[in-house]
Amino acid sequence: MGRKGGVADDQSVFARKSVGLRHKMVKFLAPKLYSSYQSYYEKVAETPRPMTLFMKNHFAGKALVGAEIGVSTGTNALSILKELSLQRLYLIDPYAPFLSFGELDSHATDRETARKNLSSCKQVTFIEKTSTEAAEELPILDFVYIDGNHDYEHVKEDAETYYPKVRAGGMIGGHDFMPLCFGLVDAVIEFFSAHPLDDKRIVMPDWWLTKKR
């Protein structure tokens, strides 16, 4: 079961909340260093993620239909489109206000940035709904990449909801399988255990499962 309380949860909450404060302190005390960090982060964000590179080899040029849950500014979606052959990529994000590092984020800027970044990509379909709502209108998919809310309950729900939407031989996985993401790690381990016959891989920061044919 996922961690519902205790030291691990307390550390996770403190870590998430303290990140925002640390960012503000560095930005104020060392603006040039902060600017360099931002540039580095943007370059890293544009680098293909492990699951994308695995899919590139696994599907070997086949035209795919896939979905990404949690689009943000669309950087990873652009990477997926660049690396894979896509018939259709469903981008699922309600762009609703959410708590980030203890502060309310409107998400409005991310939405506009994503629309701009992906405006020329004809294979893209935006679905501005929650992942649970969006699942009802999607076809059978070749892959699903989960990068939405990282809390235990949300990751577990996304994995369980979208597993039946992935065809045999297809893949479901996601981002941020890392030590501080306790809830996400718990949810992924439980999900892996629930499907013992499928192929499972973790290449940090990604995790994925390939459904048995």
Secondary structure, 3 states (H helix, E strand, C coil): CCCCCCHHHHHHHHHHHHHHHHHHHHHHHCHHHHHHHHHHHHHHHHCCCHHHHHHHHHHCCCCEEEEEECCCCCHHHHHHHHHCCEEEEEEECCCCCEEECCEEECCHHHHHHHHHHCCCCCCEEEECCCHHHHHCCCCCEEEEEECCCCCHHHHHHHHHHHHHHEEEEEEEEECCCCCCCHHHHHHHHHHHHHCCCCEEEEECCEEEEECCC
